């Protein structure tokens, strides 16, 4: 895959923590950040793919059947 460099500004405290996480995972900061961005894009793609199905189900509605309260739960009178 062809890559392109980007410039990213992070608060120093966050960058320090990112470096620690990357070291624990034995990877680079760049690879760690790329993986997290890929996950965001994947989730967004999944959301976009699911939304038409969800909206179709909402429009169709659900058959919940007929539901009656028992006599003990009816209003007095």
Secondary structure, 3 states (H helix, E strand, C coil): CCCCCCCCCCCHHHHHHHHHHHHHCCCCHHHHHHHHHHHHHHHHHHHHHHHHHHHHHHHHCCCCCCCCCCHHHCCCC
